Amino acid sequence: MNKTLSQFEKMIDNILDLKEMSEEILSEPTKEGKWSIREIVGHLYYWDKFNLENMVPLMVKDADLPKFPDHDQHNEEAMTFIKDYSVETIIDNFVLTRKELTERISSLDGDVRITIGGGKRKFSGETFTKIFVKHDAHHLKQITEKLHN
């Protein structure tokens, strides 16, 4: 597995560590007006679920994948989707989905290059994943800051 996919998969360990925290702490906003850690994990899970269901199945040589959904609308849908889930269920769903997504991306042919939403930039499985490694890092920083304050 390449470095990018290893980083992507490593987020599973970071999220599993949260199971040791109380649901109360994980449900508090990270900062005033911001999501809780529970909501952040739900948000990451919902993006992984989207990619697994809507993007990866279309990743064949020279494919043009659909545009990513409107981020604000997609994030609102994520919060609605997870509203009745316990923190433990959200974490478990994240772990299962991230494992499957990592496996599916790592099994893509190395010569697969795709575009997204009619764009000019070509992505490999790895460069597509890099988008979400950066996304993970952003949210992991928020989680770490909340837990170490």
Backbone bond lengths (Angstrom), bond angles and torsions (degrees), N, CA, C in turn:
res aa  C-N    CA-C-N  psi(-1)  N-CA   C-N-CA  omega(-1)  CA-C   N-CA-C  phi
1 M - - - 1.466 - - 1.527 108.27 -
2 N 1.337 116.22 136.52 1.466 118.58 -178.64 1.532 111.04 -75.12
3 K 1.331 114.63 169.89 1.464 121.48 -174.27 1.531 111.74 -60.15
4 T 1.321 116.89 -41.86 1.465 120.50 -178.24 1.525 110.73 -62.65
5 L 1.324 116.56 -47.19 1.467 119.20 179.91 1.527 111.32 -66.94
6 S 1.313 117.23 -33.20 1.471 120.32 176.06 1.528 110.45 -64.18
7 Q 1.328 116.70 -42.88 1.472 120.62 176.97 1.530 110.18 -62.24
8 F 1.322 116.02 -43.16 1.455 122.00 -179.32 1.532 109.75 -60.80
9 E 1.327 116.16 -43.86 1.458 121.39 -179.25 1.530 111.58 -71.30
10 K 1.326 117.37 -31.30 1.468 121.45 -178.55 1.529 111.87 -62.15
11 M 1.311 117.35 -23.42 1.462 120.40 178.27 1.531 110.23 -59.11
12 I 1.328 116.85 -26.53 1.466 120.44 177.43 1.531 109.88 -57.81
13 D 1.326 117.74 -46.33 1.460 121.48 -179.95 1.526 111.49 -61.81
14 N 1.338 115.35 -41.77 1.469 119.72 179.25 1.522 111.02 -61.58
15 I 1.324 116.31 -41.55 1.462 120.30 -178.26 1.531 110.86 -74.36
16 L 1.326 117.40 -38.36 1.473 119.77 177.77 1.526 111.80 -60.91
17 D 1.329 117.38 -32.68 1.464 121.40 177.71 1.533 111.44 -58.79
18 L 1.319 116.58 -25.94 1.466 120.87 -177.96 1.528 112.19 -68.39
19 K 1.325 117.08 -19.67 1.467 120.16 -179.79 1.533 111.69 -62.28
20 E 1.330 116.27 -18.58 1.467 120.47 179.35 1.531 111.98 -81.30
21 M 1.330 116.55 -9.95 1.463 121.40 -177.78 1.531 109.67 -92.54
22 S 1.318 115.64 157.32 1.464 119.58 178.72 1.538 109.67 -74.64
23 E 1.316 114.26 150.18 1.467 120.35 177.09 1.533 110.00 -59.34
24 E 1.326 115.79 -33.11 1.465 120.80 -179.76 1.530 111.08 -61.15
25 I 1.335 116.78 -49.33 1.472 120.92 179.92 1.529 110.24 -63.61
26 L 1.329 116.31 -41.91 1.462 120.54 -177.03 1.532 112.41 -71.28
27 S 1.327 116.56 -14.74 1.467 120.45 -178.99 1.525 113.23 -100.35
28 E 1.343 116.83 -3.53 1.472 120.45 176.76 1.530 109.40 -81.09
29 P 1.337 118.13 143.60 1.471 119.29 175.53 1.537 110.46 -57.88
30 T 1.336 116.29 143.72 1.469 119.65 179.18 1.522 110.45 -67.41
31 K 1.316 116.19 -33.79 1.463 124.19 173.34 1.524 105.65 -149.71
32 E 1.311 116.59 165.77 1.454 119.51 -179.98 1.529 110.13 -57.26
33 G 1.333 116.05 128.78 1.459 121.34 178.49 1.521 114.57 79.45
34 K 1.334 117.15 4.96 1.470 121.46 -178.94 1.526 109.99 -109.68
35 W 1.329 114.71 167.83 1.456 120.37 177.33 1.522 111.37 -67.14
36 S 1.333 114.60 159.10 1.463 121.61 170.05 1.534 107.94 -83.06
37 I 1.320 116.21 168.99 1.471 120.35 175.94 1.528 108.93 -61.77
38 R 1.321 117.55 -39.92 1.469 122.14 176.52 1.531 109.96 -54.18
39 E 1.322 116.08 -46.92 1.467 120.75 -179.11 1.530 111.68 -69.18
40 I 1.321 117.34 -36.39 1.473 120.48 177.39 1.529 109.70 -61.80
41 V 1.335 116.70 -47.19 1.470 119.83 179.75 1.536 109.64 -63.10
42 G 1.322 117.03 -39.91 1.463 120.74 176.66 1.521 112.19 -62.04
43 H 1.305 115.94 -39.11 1.466 122.93 177.52 1.528 110.36 -63.80
44 L 1.326 117.17 -46.65 1.473 121.14 177.69 1.523 110.79 -62.13
45 Y 1.329 115.59 -43.44 1.466 121.04 178.38 1.538 110.40 -59.69
46 Y 1.316 116.49 -44.55 1.464 120.19 -175.76 1.530 111.45 -66.80
47 W 1.335 117.04 -35.99 1.468 120.02 174.91 1.528 110.85 -67.46
48 D 1.323 116.92 -42.46 1.467 119.50 177.31 1.525 110.48 -60.95
49 K 1.310 115.59 -43.14 1.470 121.13 179.43 1.533 109.67 -60.39
50 F 1.328 116.92 -43.77 1.462 121.11 178.29 1.528 110.55 -60.19
51 N 1.327 116.31 -48.73 1.467 120.11 -178.55 1.522 111.78 -63.53
52 L 1.310 116.46 -40.41 1.459 121.22 -179.81 1.533 111.32 -64.85
53 E 1.321 116.14 -40.24 1.469 120.47 -175.92 1.528 113.76 -86.36
54 N 1.330 117.09 -33.61 1.465 120.27 -168.68 1.516 116.23 -113.87
55 M 1.324 117.77 -21.99 1.459 119.68 -175.04 1.533 112.12 -109.39
56 V 1.329 117.16 -56.21 1.465 120.94 -175.36 1.538 112.68 -57.20
57 P 1.344 119.49 -40.57 1.475 117.77 179.71 1.537 113.77 -60.79
58 L 1.318 116.85 -21.07 1.465 121.36 -178.37 1.530 112.49 -95.76
59 M 1.320 117.32 -1.04 1.468 121.10 -174.90 1.530 111.16 -79.25
60 V 1.323 113.81 86.21 1.459 121.47 172.88 1.522 106.84 -125.56
61 K 1.304 116.23 164.56 1.464 121.22 -175.54 1.534 111.70 -50.94
62 D 1.328 115.31 128.01 1.467 125.12 176.62 1.530 114.86 64.99
63 A 1.320 118.21 18.94 1.468 120.70 177.98 1.524 110.14 -73.53
64 D 1.332 114.63 148.89 1.460 120.82 171.17 1.525 106.30 -110.09
65 L 1.322 115.49 106.75 1.457 120.88 -178.34 1.519 110.35 -76.52
66 P 1.337 116.42 159.18 1.475 118.52 176.82 1.525 110.51 -63.59
67 K 1.320 115.32 158.26 1.461 120.24 174.22 1.518 108.54 -61.57
68 F 1.325 115.70 153.29 1.455 119.14 171.21 1.530 107.68 -65.19
69 P 1.325 116.87 149.82 1.465 118.67 178.60 1.527 110.67 -66.75
70 D 1.311 115.29 164.16 1.459 120.72 172.76 1.534 107.56 -55.79
71 H 1.330 116.18 123.39 1.468 120.05 -172.64 1.528 112.71 -61.78
72 D 1.324 116.84 -44.73 1.464 119.27 -178.28 1.530 111.21 -62.72
73 Q 1.313 115.82 -44.86 1.470 120.14 179.87 1.536 110.41 -65.20
74 H 1.331 116.41 -43.68 1.463 121.19 179.37 1.533 110.70 -61.25
75 N 1.319 116.57 -41.84 1.464 120.92 179.91 1.530 111.81 -67.16
76 E 1.329 116.51 -36.98 1.475 120.35 174.77 1.522 110.22 -62.73
77 E 1.341 116.25 -43.82 1.463 120.80 177.91 1.527 110.14 -60.04
78 A 1.333 116.43 -40.03 1.470 120.70 179.48 1.519 110.53 -59.92
79 M 1.326 117.29 -44.69 1.463 120.84 -178.13 1.531 110.55 -65.42
80 T 1.325 116.89 -37.67 1.469 120.67 176.20 1.524 110.35 -66.24
81 F 1.333 116.13 -42.34 1.464 122.08 -177.68 1.526 111.91 -61.09
82 I 1.336 117.17 -39.48 1.474 121.05 -174.70 1.524 113.42 -94.55
83 K 1.326 119.21 -1.39 1.463 120.01 -168.15 1.527 114.53 -57.60
84 D 1.330 117.97 -31.46 1.465 120.35 -178.47 1.528 113.23 -99.80
85 Y 1.338 117.17 6.51 1.465 121.01 -178.93 1.522 110.68 -89.82
86 S 1.320 116.24 142.75 1.466 120.55 172.10 1.527 108.28 -72.63
87 V 1.326 115.42 162.86 1.466 119.77 176.25 1.527 109.62 -58.38
88 E 1.334 116.32 -42.86 1.459 120.35 -178.55 1.535 111.68 -60.38
89 T 1.324 116.88 -42.34 1.466 120.81 178.52 1.522 111.12 -64.71
90 I 1.314 116.47 -41.33 1.470 120.40 179.14 1.527 109.70 -63.11
91 I 1.318 117.11 -44.74 1.474 121.13 178.96 1.527 109.81 -62.38
92 D 1.324 117.29 -46.94 1.469 120.86 179.97 1.526 111.28 -60.18
93 N 1.322 116.68 -43.31 1.471 120.73 178.75 1.520 111.36 -64.80
94 F 1.333 116.10 -40.84 1.466 119.61 176.92 1.526 110.17 -58.72
95 V 1.338 116.82 -48.89 1.465 121.77 -176.37 1.534 110.84 -60.41
96 L 1.309 117.00 -48.63 1.473 120.64 -179.71 1.526 111.83 -61.47
97 T 1.311 115.68 -44.80 1.465 120.71 -177.40 1.521 110.68 -69.04
98 R 1.326 117.81 -41.77 1.465 120.80 179.97 1.531 110.41 -64.74
99 K 1.332 117.24 -40.52 1.471 120.05 177.93 1.527 110.64 -61.12
100 E 1.322 116.08 -47.52 1.463 119.23 -178.95 1.525 111.22 -65.33
101 L 1.315 117.02 -41.83 1.466 121.17 179.27 1.529 110.69 -61.71
102 T 1.316 116.63 -43.47 1.468 121.15 179.09 1.525 110.48 -62.35
103 E 1.320 116.35 -45.17 1.472 120.34 178.94 1.522 111.48 -61.33
104 R 1.316 115.92 -44.09 1.473 119.86 -177.17 1.529 111.06 -66.20
105 I 1.332 117.00 -42.08 1.468 119.92 179.51 1.532 109.97 -67.77
106 S 1.329 116.85 -40.62 1.462 118.94 -178.45 1.528 112.01 -68.37
107 S 1.319 117.38 -20.10 1.470 120.10 -179.99 1.536 113.29 -89.80
108 L 1.342 116.84 -1.21 1.470 119.69 177.46 1.526 110.09 -66.80
109 D 1.318 116.39 146.78 1.460 120.28 173.74 1.523 109.06 -59.48
110 G 1.319 116.03 140.25 1.458 121.43 -178.25 1.516 114.35 -63.39
111 D 1.337 117.10 -22.13 1.467 119.32 -178.38 1.534 112.97 -92.07
112 V 1.334 117.27 3.15 1.465 120.13 178.81 1.522 109.49 -67.72
113 R 1.323 115.77 125.46 1.464 122.86 173.06 1.508 106.79 -129.57
114 I 1.318 115.93 132.51 1.457 121.40 -177.57 1.520 109.58 -128.10
115 T 1.311 115.17 162.15 1.453 121.56 167.54 1.524 106.54 -117.27
116 I 1.308 115.86 165.79 1.469 120.82 -178.88 1.519 108.39 -125.95
117 G 1.330 115.64 125.11 1.460 121.32 175.20 1.508 114.79 58.77
118 G 1.334 116.47 35.83 1.463 120.35 178.24 1.519 114.07 76.42
119 G 1.323 116.63 9.32 1.466 120.49 -179.58 1.519 111.98 -70.28
120 K 1.309 115.76 168.03 1.465 121.75 -178.99 1.533 112.10 -88.15
121 R 1.333 116.41 -29.36 1.468 120.13 -175.23 1.524 110.77 -68.22
122 K 1.317 114.70 132.35 1.469 121.37 178.00 1.528 108.82 -94.30
123 F 1.323 115.87 135.42 1.455 122.58 178.87 1.519 109.54 -117.89
124 S 1.318 115.56 141.66 1.465 121.53 166.85 1.532 105.47 -96.07
125 G 1.310 117.05 175.91 1.460 119.23 173.88 1.519 110.86 -56.97
126 E 1.341 115.32 -39.13 1.459 120.13 -178.83 1.530 112.13 -68.46
127 T 1.316 118.29 -46.74 1.468 119.00 -177.71 1.532 111.26 -70.04
128 F 1.325 117.14 -29.92 1.467 120.84 172.86 1.536 108.80 -62.55
129 T 1.314 116.39 -45.52 1.465 121.99 -178.21 1.524 111.18 -64.95
130 K 1.333 117.38 -33.93 1.477 120.83 179.84 1.527 111.54 -57.12
131 I 1.322 117.13 -34.75 1.475 120.84 177.65 1.528 108.99 -54.96
132 F 1.328 114.71 -43.87 1.457 119.80 -173.85 1.527 112.80 -84.99
133 V 1.325 118.05 -21.70 1.468 120.86 172.13 1.530 107.92 -65.57
134 K 1.329 116.69 -42.27 1.476 120.37 177.37 1.524 110.49 -64.75
135 H 1.318 116.20 -40.55 1.459 122.59 178.15 1.539 109.72 -61.29
136 D 1.334 116.20 -45.37 1.469 121.12 176.96 1.526 110.52 -58.27
137 A 1.327 116.77 -46.33 1.466 121.66 -176.87 1.532 110.63 -59.90
138 H 1.319 116.38 -41.52 1.472 121.60 178.17 1.532 109.97 -58.07
139 H 1.332 115.87 -48.67 1.460 119.41 -176.95 1.531 112.44 -76.01
140 L 1.313 118.02 -31.71 1.459 120.85 176.88 1.532 109.93 -63.66
141 K 1.318 116.45 -37.27 1.475 120.89 176.45 1.539 109.95 -60.93
142 Q 1.335 117.37 -43.35 1.466 121.11 178.96 1.533 110.42 -62.56
143 I 1.330 116.19 -42.76 1.465 121.20 -179.67 1.526 110.18 -64.01
144 T 1.329 116.16 -46.88 1.462 121.53 -178.43 1.534 110.83 -62.51
145 E 1.321 116.40 -44.25 1.470 119.85 179.36 1.528 111.38 -61.31
146 K 1.331 116.53 -40.57 1.466 120.48 179.90 1.536 110.47 -65.03
147 L 1.324 117.23 -43.55 1.462 120.54 -174.86 1.533 113.31 -77.09
148 H 1.330 117.22 -18.22 1.456 119.60 -176.93 1.519 112.64 -111.96
149 N 1.316 116.20 20.54 1.483 119.84 176.72 1.511 110.49 -93.19
